[in-house]
Amino acid sequence: MIGGAVALGIAILYYKFNKRLTLGFSESSGHSPAIVFKPSLIEGETINEEAALRVATILRQLVFHANSAGPTGR
């Protein structure tokens, strides 16, 4: 009985800390880089779809700014 409860607890922790949220990009060259968010017990930050959307918006703005600045980056 106790062994089953311990195994269930380990299985729940394994599931919780192995979930991943992937944010992918498609470039015109066909390359598709991705950022993977994974829960962290130490940092305690929760990354959900809303937080990933905020990150995607910031990255999109940075890429747009870099592309509009030209090859020199200015």
Biopython code that builds the backbone (N, CA, C, O; Angstrom):
import numpy as np
from Bio.PDB.StructureBuilder import StructureBuilder

atoms = [
    (1, "MET", "N", (0.827, -1.195, 0.000)),
    (1, "MET", "CA", (0.000, 0.000, 0.000)),
    (1, "MET", "C", (0.870, 1.257, 0.000)),
    (1, "MET", "O", (0.671, 2.155, -0.819)),
    (2, "ILE", "N", (1.835, 1.318, 0.921)),
    (2, "ILE", "CA", (2.707, 2.485, 1.004)),
    (2, "ILE", "C", (3.589, 2.567, -0.238)),
    (2, "ILE", "O", (3.841, 3.657, -0.752)),
    (3, "GLY", "N", (4.057, 1.418, -0.720)),
    (3, "GLY", "CA", (4.881, 1.396, -1.932)),
    (3, "GLY", "C", (4.124, 1.934, -3.131)),
    (3, "GLY", "O", (4.696, 2.635, -3.965)),
    (4, "GLY", "N", (2.837, 1.610, -3.224)),
    (4, "GLY", "CA", (2.013, 2.123, -4.326)),
    (4, "GLY", "C", (1.826, 3.622, -4.242)),
    (4, "GLY", "O", (1.833, 4.305, -5.267)),
    (5, "ALA", "N", (1.657, 4.155, -3.022)),
    (5, "ALA", "CA", (1.498, 5.600, -2.833)),
    (5, "ALA", "C", (2.787, 6.330, -3.183)),
    (5, "ALA", "O", (2.748, 7.403, -3.785)),
    (6, "VAL", "N", (3.932, 5.758, -2.811)),
    (6, "VAL", "CA", (5.230, 6.357, -3.146)),
    (6, "VAL", "C", (5.426, 6.349, -4.660)),
    (6, "VAL", "O", (5.862, 7.347, -5.235)),
    (7, "ALA", "N", (5.110, 5.239, -5.300)),
    (7, "ALA", "CA", (5.244, 5.145, -6.759)),
    (7, "ALA", "C", (4.330, 6.155, -7.453)),
    (7, "ALA", "O", (4.726, 6.773, -8.440)),
    (8, "LEU", "N", (3.123, 6.322, -6.946)),
    (8, "LEU", "CA", (2.200, 7.291, -7.525)),
    (8, "LEU", "C", (2.737, 8.706, -7.353)),
    (8, "LEU", "O", (2.654, 9.517, -8.276)),
    (9, "GLY", "N", (3.285, 9.009, -6.183)),
    (9, "GLY", "CA", (3.870, 10.330, -5.941)),
    (9, "GLY", "C", (5.034, 10.615, -6.877)),
    (9, "GLY", "O", (5.152, 11.718, -7.410)),
    (10, "ILE", "N", (5.890, 9.626, -7.077)),
    (10, "ILE", "CA", (7.020, 9.783, -8.005)),
    (10, "ILE", "C", (6.521, 9.977, -9.425)),
    (10, "ILE", "O", (7.060, 10.802, -10.163)),
    (11, "ALA", "N", (5.496, 9.225, -9.817)),
    (11, "ALA", "CA", (4.941, 9.356, -11.172)),
    (11, "ALA", "C", (4.353, 10.745, -11.392)),
    (11, "ALA", "O", (4.519, 11.320, -12.467)),
    (12, "ILE", "N", (3.674, 11.287, -10.399)),
    (12, "ILE", "CA", (3.091, 12.636, -10.524)),
    (12, "ILE", "C", (4.188, 13.681, -10.648)),
    (12, "ILE", "O", (4.097, 14.578, -11.487)),
    (13, "LEU", "N", (5.226, 13.575, -9.820)),
    (13, "LEU", "CA", (6.347, 14.524, -9.911)),
    (13, "LEU", "C", (7.061, 14.407, -11.249)),
    (13, "LEU", "O", (7.443, 15.416, -11.844)),
    (14, "TYR", "N", (7.242, 13.188, -11.721)),
    (14, "TYR", "CA", (7.887, 12.979, -13.020)),
    (14, "TYR", "C", (7.085, 13.650, -14.131)),
    (14, "TYR", "O", (7.653, 14.324, -14.991)),
    (15, "TYR", "N", (5.771, 13.465, -14.114)),
    (15, "TYR", "CA", (4.909, 14.076, -15.122)),
    (15, "TYR", "C", (4.977, 15.603, -15.033)),
    (15, "TYR", "O", (5.117, 16.284, -16.050)),
    (16, "LYS", "N", (4.876, 16.134, -13.815)),
    (16, "LYS", "CA", (4.844, 17.589, -13.633)),
    (16, "LYS", "C", (6.127, 18.251, -14.130)),
    (16, "LYS", "O", (6.066, 19.299, -14.773)),
    (17, "PHE", "N", (7.269, 17.669, -13.848)),
    (17, "PHE", "CA", (8.530, 18.302, -14.200)),
    (17, "PHE", "C", (9.072, 17.885, -15.561)),
    (17, "PHE", "O", (10.155, 18.325, -15.944)),
    (18, "ASN", "N", (8.350, 17.053, -16.296)),
    (18, "ASN", "CA", (8.772, 16.710, -17.651)),
    (18, "ASN", "C", (7.839, 17.266, -18.719)),
    (18, "ASN", "O", (8.020, 17.000, -19.907)),
    (19, "LYS", "N", (6.839, 18.041, -18.295)),
    (19, "LYS", "CA", (5.992, 18.714, -19.282)),
    (19, "LYS", "C", (6.827, 19.806, -19.940)),
    (19, "LYS", "O", (7.671, 20.426, -19.294)),
    (20, "ARG", "N", (6.591, 20.031, -21.201)),
    (20, "ARG", "CA", (7.340, 21.058, -21.925)),
    (20, "ARG", "C", (6.386, 21.860, -22.793)),
    (20, "ARG", "O", (5.405, 21.339, -23.323)),
    (21, "LEU", "N", (6.697, 23.129, -22.923)),
    (21, "LEU", "CA", (5.957, 24.003, -23.814)),
    (21, "LEU", "C", (6.957, 24.511, -24.844)),
    (21, "LEU", "O", (7.959, 25.127, -24.480)),
    (22, "THR", "N", (6.698, 24.262, -26.121)),
    (22, "THR", "CA", (7.633, 24.615, -27.178)),
    (22, "THR", "C", (7.086, 25.779, -27.992)),
    (22, "THR", "O", (5.932, 25.775, -28.422)),
    (23, "LEU", "N", (7.944, 26.777, -28.193)),
    (23, "LEU", "CA", (7.616, 27.947, -28.991)),
    (23, "LEU", "C", (8.512, 27.896, -30.219)),
    (23, "LEU", "O", (9.726, 28.069, -30.109)),
    (24, "GLY", "N", (7.922, 27.658, -31.396)),
    (24, "GLY", "CA", (8.709, 27.492, -32.609)),
    (24, "GLY", "C", (8.551, 28.652, -33.572)),
    (24, "GLY", "O", (7.572, 29.396, -33.512)),
    (25, "PHE", "N", (9.508, 28.796, -34.447)),
    (25, "PHE", "CA", (9.524, 29.862, -35.439)),
    (25, "PHE", "C", (9.751, 29.251, -36.808)),
    (25, "PHE", "O", (10.395, 28.209, -36.927)),
    (26, "SER", "N", (9.227, 29.892, -37.842)),
    (26, "SER", "CA", (9.476, 29.469, -39.219)),
    (26, "SER", "C", (10.160, 30.608, -39.946)),
    (26, "SER", "O", (9.626, 31.713, -40.036)),
    (27, "GLU", "N", (11.347, 30.331, -40.463)),
    (27, "GLU", "CA", (12.071, 31.328, -41.237)),
    (27, "GLU", "C", (11.832, 31.090, -42.717)),
    (27, "GLU", "O", (11.464, 29.989, -43.126)),
    (28, "SER", "N", (12.041, 32.121, -43.512)),
    (28, "SER", "CA", (11.844, 31.975, -44.955)),
    (28, "SER", "C", (12.863, 31.008, -45.559)),
    (28, "SER", "O", (12.630, 30.462, -46.637)),
    (29, "SER", "N", (13.988, 30.793, -44.875)),
    (29, "SER", "CA", (15.005, 29.862, -45.375)),
    (29, "SER", "C", (14.612, 28.407, -45.153)),
    (29, "SER", "O", (15.257, 27.497, -45.674)),
    (30, "GLY", "N", (13.542, 28.189, -44.368)),
    (30, "GLY", "CA", (13.099, 26.835, -44.084)),
    (30, "GLY", "C", (13.587, 26.330, -42.737)),
    (30, "GLY", "O", (13.137, 25.284, -42.269)),
    (31, "HIS", "N", (14.506, 27.061, -42.106)),
    (31, "HIS", "CA", (15.009, 26.695, -40.783)),
    (31, "HIS", "C", (13.924, 26.965, -39.748)),
    (31, "HIS", "O", (13.263, 28.002, -39.813)),
    (32, "SER", "N", (13.728, 26.071, -38.809)),
    (32, "SER", "CA", (12.679, 26.233, -37.798)),
    (32, "SER", "C", (13.252, 26.102, -36.387)),
    (32, "SER", "O", (13.170, 25.034, -35.781)),
    (33, "PRO", "N", (13.832, 27.186, -35.861)),
    (33, "PRO", "CA", (14.336, 27.112, -34.484)),
    (33, "PRO", "C", (13.177, 27.090, -33.490)),
    (33, "PRO", "O", (12.058, 27.481, -33.822)),
    (34, "ALA", "N", (13.449, 26.636, -32.289)),
    (34, "ALA", "CA", (12.407, 26.551, -31.257)),
    (34, "ALA", "C", (13.013, 26.833, -29.890)),
    (34, "ALA", "O", (14.196, 26.591, -29.654)),
    (35, "ILE", "N", (12.180, 27.346, -28.999)),
    (35, "ILE", "CA", (12.545, 27.543, -27.603)),
    (35, "ILE", "C", (11.657, 26.619, -26.790)),
    (35, "ILE", "O", (10.438, 26.613, -26.959)),
    (36, "VAL", "N", (12.263, 25.844, -25.912)),
    (36, "VAL", "CA", (11.508, 24.897, -25.097)),
    (36, "VAL", "C", (11.492, 25.404, -23.657)),
    (36, "VAL", "O", (12.542, 25.637, -23.058)),
    (37, "PHE", "N", (10.290, 25.572, -23.112)),
    (37, "PHE", "CA", (10.116, 25.959, -21.717)),
    (37, "PHE", "C", (9.814, 24.704, -20.922)),
    (37, "PHE", "O", (8.949, 23.912, -21.295)),
    (38, "LYS", "N", (10.532, 24.529, -19.825)),
    (38, "LYS", "CA", (10.340, 23.355, -18.986)),
    (38, "LYS", "C", (10.218, 23.828, -17.537)),
    (38, "LYS", "O", (10.965, 24.716, -17.126)),
    (39, "PRO", "N", (9.304, 23.264, -16.758)),
    (39, "PRO", "CA", (9.157, 23.689, -15.365)),
    (39, "PRO", "C", (10.451, 23.496, -14.572)),
    (39, "PRO", "O", (11.198, 22.545, -14.802)),
    (40, "SER", "N", (10.702, 24.406, -13.644)),
    (40, "SER", "CA", (11.890, 24.322, -12.825)),
    (40, "SER", "C", (11.502, 24.324, -11.352)),
    (40, "SER", "O", (10.787, 25.214, -10.891)),
    (41, "LEU", "N", (11.966, 23.344, -10.634)),
    (41, "LEU", "CA", (11.695, 23.270, -9.203)),
    (41, "LEU", "C", (12.455, 24.378, -8.465)),
    (41, "LEU", "O", (11.946, 24.929, -7.489)),
    (42, "ILE", "N", (13.654, 24.702, -8.917)),
    (42, "ILE", "CA", (14.485, 25.692, -8.237)),
    (42, "ILE", "C", (13.962, 27.109, -8.470)),
    (42, "ILE", "O", (13.808, 27.871, -7.515)),
    (43, "GLU", "N", (13.691, 27.471, -9.710)),
    (43, "GLU", "CA", (13.278, 28.836, -10.026)),
    (43, "GLU", "C", (11.812, 29.093, -9.703)),
    (43, "GLU", "O", (11.443, 30.221, -9.376)),
    (44, "GLY", "N", (10.987, 28.085, -9.789)),
    (44, "GLY", "CA", (9.588, 28.221, -9.425)),
    (44, "GLY", "C", (8.757, 29.062, -10.381)),
    (44, "GLY", "O", (7.670, 29.505, -10.010)),
    (45, "GLU", "N", (9.227, 29.295, -11.589)),
    (45, "GLU", "CA", (8.475, 30.072, -12.569)),
    (45, "GLU", "C", (7.524, 29.170, -13.337)),
    (45, "GLU", "O", (7.904, 28.084, -13.777)),
    (46, "THR", "N", (6.298, 29.618, -13.494)),
    (46, "THR", "CA", (5.325, 28.868, -14.272)),
    (46, "THR", "C", (5.263, 29.476, -15.671)),
    (46, "THR", "O", (5.030, 30.675, -15.823)),
    (47, "ILE", "N", (5.468, 28.653, -16.677)),
    (47, "ILE", "CA", (5.363, 29.104, -18.060)),
    (47, "ILE", "C", (4.143, 28.421, -18.659)),
    (47, "ILE", "O", (4.121, 27.204, -18.842)),
    (48, "ASN", "N", (3.120, 29.232, -18.963)),
    (48, "ASN", "CA", (1.919, 28.695, -19.594)),
    (48, "ASN", "C", (1.783, 29.332, -20.976)),
    (48, "ASN", "O", (2.685, 30.035, -21.432)),
    (49, "GLU", "N", (0.682, 29.091, -21.623)),
    (49, "GLU", "CA", (0.492, 29.610, -22.982)),
    (49, "GLU", "C", (0.503, 31.136, -23.005)),
    (49, "GLU", "O", (1.033, 31.738, -23.939)),
    (50, "GLU", "N", (-0.078, 31.763, -21.987)),
    (50, "GLU", "CA", (-0.119, 33.232, -21.933)),
    (50, "GLU", "C", (1.294, 33.817, -21.805)),
    (50, "GLU", "O", (1.624, 34.791, -22.481)),
    (51, "ALA", "N", (2.119, 33.231, -20.950)),
    (51, "ALA", "CA", (3.493, 33.695, -20.788)),
    (51, "ALA", "C", (4.296, 33.462, -22.062)),
    (51, "ALA", "O", (5.102, 34.309, -22.445)),
    (52, "ALA", "N", (4.087, 32.326, -22.723)),
    (52, "ALA", "CA", (4.786, 32.045, -23.975)),
    (52, "ALA", "C", (4.377, 33.031, -25.062)),
    (52, "ALA", "O", (5.201, 33.411, -25.894)),
    (53, "LEU", "N", (3.116, 33.446, -25.064)),
    (53, "LEU", "CA", (2.659, 34.442, -26.033)),
    (53, "LEU", "C", (3.361, 35.779, -25.808)),
    (53, "LEU", "O", (3.725, 36.460, -26.767)),
    (54, "ARG", "N", (3.551, 36.156, -24.539)),
    (54, "ARG", "CA", (4.289, 37.398, -24.250)),
    (54, "ARG", "C", (5.725, 37.302, -24.748)),
    (54, "ARG", "O", (6.250, 38.258, -25.319)),
    (55, "VAL", "N", (6.362, 36.156, -24.535)),
    (55, "VAL", "CA", (7.731, 35.946, -25.016)),
    (55, "VAL", "C", (7.767, 36.017, -26.538)),
    (55, "VAL", "O", (8.659, 36.645, -27.106)),
    (56, "ALA", "N", (6.808, 35.381, -27.201)),
    (56, "ALA", "CA", (6.758, 35.396, -28.663)),
    (56, "ALA", "C", (6.589, 36.810, -29.196)),
    (56, "ALA", "O", (7.196, 37.167, -30.206)),
    (57, "THR", "N", (5.772, 37.618, -28.529)),
    (57, "THR", "CA", (5.561, 39.004, -28.956)),
    (57, "THR", "C", (6.853, 39.803, -28.838)),
    (57, "THR", "O", (7.193, 40.566, -29.741)),
    (58, "ILE", "N", (7.566, 39.637, -27.748)),
    (58, "ILE", "CA", (8.835, 40.345, -27.563)),
    (58, "ILE", "C", (9.847, 39.902, -28.609)),
    (58, "ILE", "O", (10.531, 40.740, -29.197)),
    (59, "LEU", "N", (9.953, 38.600, -28.849)),
    (59, "LEU", "CA", (10.894, 38.100, -29.854)),
    (59, "LEU", "C", (10.543, 38.595, -31.252)),
    (59, "LEU", "O", (11.428, 38.944, -32.034)),
    (60, "ARG", "N", (9.247, 38.625, -31.565)),
    (60, "ARG", "CA", (8.826, 39.116, -32.884)),
    (60, "ARG", "C", (9.221, 40.577, -33.062)),
    (60, "ARG", "O", (9.685, 40.967, -34.134)),
    (61, "GLN", "N", (9.038, 41.393, -32.014)),
    (61, "GLN", "CA", (9.415, 42.805, -32.090)),
    (61, "GLN", "C", (10.918, 42.969, -32.251)),
    (61, "GLN", "O", (11.369, 43.829, -33.008)),
    (62, "LEU", "N", (11.702, 42.152, -31.546)),
    (62, "LEU", "CA", (13.156, 42.221, -31.675)),
    (62, "LEU", "C", (13.620, 41.834, -33.070)),
    (62, "LEU", "O", (14.501, 42.479, -33.640)),
    (63, "VAL", "N", (13.025, 40.778, -33.620)),
    (63, "VAL", "CA", (13.393, 40.338, -34.968)),
    (63, "VAL", "C", (12.990, 41.393, -35.990)),
    (63, "VAL", "O", (13.759, 41.690, -36.904)),
    (64, "PHE", "N", (11.797, 41.962, -35.849)),
    (64, "PHE", "CA", (11.348, 43.001, -36.775)),
    (64, "PHE", "C", (12.285, 44.198, -36.721)),
    (64, "PHE", "O", (12.656, 44.750, -37.756)),
    (65, "HIS", "N", (12.670, 44.600, -35.506)),
    (65, "HIS", "CA", (13.571, 45.745, -35.357)),
    (65, "HIS", "C", (14.935, 45.446, -35.982)),
    (65, "HIS", "O", (15.514, 46.304, -36.648)),
    (66, "ALA", "N", (15.444, 44.240, -35.770)),
    (66, "ALA", "CA", (16.734, 43.860, -36.335)),
    (66, "ALA", "C", (16.676, 43.837, -37.858)),
    (66, "ALA", "O", (17.632, 44.252, -38.513)),
    (67, "ASN", "N", (15.573, 43.358, -38.436)),
    (67, "ASN", "CA", (15.442, 43.302, -39.893)),
    (67, "ASN", "C", (15.269, 44.687, -40.481)),
    (67, "ASN", "O", (15.780, 44.950, -41.570)),
    (68, "SER", "N", (14.568, 45.582, -39.804)),
    (68, "SER", "CA", (14.350, 46.914, -40.349)),
    (68, "SER", "C", (15.575, 47.801, -40.190)),
    (68, "SER", "O", (15.682, 48.829, -40.858)),
    (69, "ALA", "N", (16.513, 47.416, -39.304)),
    (69, "ALA", "CA", (17.729, 48.215, -39.105)),
    (69, "ALA", "C", (18.746, 48.001, -40.208)),
    (69, "ALA", "O", (19.679, 48.790, -40.353)),
    (70, "GLY", "N", (18.578, 46.952, -40.979)),
    (70, "GLY", "CA", (19.507, 46.685, -42.060)),
    (70, "GLY", "C", (20.656, 45.786, -41.623)),
    (70, "GLY", "O", (20.701, 45.337, -40.477)),
    (71, "PRO", "N", (21.586, 45.524, -42.542)),
    (71, "PRO", "CA", (22.672, 44.571, -42.250)),
    (71, "PRO", "C", (23.650, 45.060, -41.198)),
    (71, "PRO", "O", (24.338, 44.245, -40.583)),
    (72, "THR", "N", (23.734, 46.354, -40.972)),
    (72, "THR", "CA", (24.704, 46.859, -39.984)),
    (72, "THR", "C", (24.151, 46.752, -38.567)),
    (72, "THR", "O", (24.919, 46.824, -37.608)),
    (73, "GLY", "N", (22.832, 46.583, -38.412)),
    (73, "GLY", "CA", (22.251, 46.465, -37.098)),
    (73, "GLY", "C", (22.004, 47.797, -36.424)),
    (73, "GLY", "O", (21.751, 47.851, -35.221)),
    (74, "ARG", "N", (22.074, 48.883, -37.200)),
    (74, "ARG", "CA", (21.849, 50.223, -36.625)),
    (74, "ARG", "C", (20.561, 50.811, -37.109)),
    (74, "ARG", "O", (20.211, 51.929, -36.730)),
]
sb = StructureBuilder()
sb.init_structure("model")
sb.init_model(0)
sb.init_chain("A")
sb.init_seg("    ")
for serial, (resi, resn, name, xyz) in enumerate(atoms, 1):
    if name == "N":
        sb.init_residue(resn, " ", resi, " ")
    sb.init_atom(name, np.array(xyz, "f"), 0.0, 1.0, " ", f" {name:<3s}", serial, name[0])
structure = sb.get_structure()
